[in-house]
Amino acid sequence: MFRSVKKPSASTKLAGHSCKDIFHFWLATLVEKALVVLIPSAALLFPLFKFLPQLYD
């Protein structure tokens, strides 16, 4: 008559969900916008930091 329902584990809860499903909407939006800015910036600045010491030698 009654079926037991398994509770999902923490790893299955997070699998396949976006930031907006996990965090509050305003925090998820802030994180996503920060990632959009920080990842390309890091990709541009990393080679620059490797090149700068050669200028001082």
Secondary structure, DSSP 8 states (H G I E B T S, - for coil): ---------HHHHHTT--HHHHS-HHHHHHHHHHHHHHHHHHHHHHHHHHHHHHHH-
